[in-house]
């Protein structure tokens, strides 16, 4: 039988580790970590005078950015979501489906946008999971979901 005090210590240890793991994944502190841990789209951009990011021909809003210069933007596929025509988001792009990968419970779409190529994970039963190569979708994501690093 397990010692309750040992189990409690183990659980108290695991909770902070789990939170740190989530933080490392969702809010990587460096470019290396952003590319090494998990999947992410990487976009080249420039910080404009108003703090907006110009990636390709798209203007994007991020929660935090360097003061100026060339940057790299990282965006995880689970943060990109399909948007109905009447919905809004902090960042909205049009994306043409380049590739569709079915993995059972998730469909991953590679989408060509004016900012570059993004990935979007969609639950297998969701409407957007029926998208086919060539379809155009409206995409949205939050400013907080962009990780921005000086290039």
Order of alpha helices (4+ residues) and beta strands (2+ residues): alpha-alpha-beta-beta-beta-beta-beta-beta-beta-beta-beta-beta
